[in-house]
């Protein structure tokens, strides 16, 4: 029985498979890290109304110490994505 020698082409092919495998593993790792980052943030939604229950549009909602913020819409609704431990500041300008 004769043994077949590995050629340089088979080494190149195996090298490419290893490279592709490594790239796939790195991609999976990076995607998993994005998921971990997303868990540190929370989407806050709300409706701002006066004591009489009437919606208040134009209220500014800002994450304390940042430039991240939003403004309530004509129905008093707002949505804001902030870190889990964030403090929100609500301001109504006359």
Secondary structure, DSSP 4 states (H G I P E B T S, - for coil): -PPPPPPHHHHHHHHHHHHHHHHHHHHHHHHHHHHHHHTTEEEEEEE-B-TTS-B-TT-EEEETTSS-EEE--TTSEEEEEEETT--EEEE---
